[in-house]
């Protein structure tokens, strides 16, 4: 049971990191376009 919970938590953690990275990329691209 603990192993399943841990794997689910890790899946959620990586999904969150991937979404956050995409958001950060979009934000930096938006800032870069405004500077130029």
C-alpha positions, 0 to 999 in steps of 0.5 A: 500500500505504501509503495502504491501511494509513493508511486502515485505521489511521484507521478503527481510530482513529475506531472506538476514539475512538467506543467510548471516548466511549461508555464515558466517557459511560456512566461520567459518567452512572453517577457523576452518578446516584450523586451524586444 
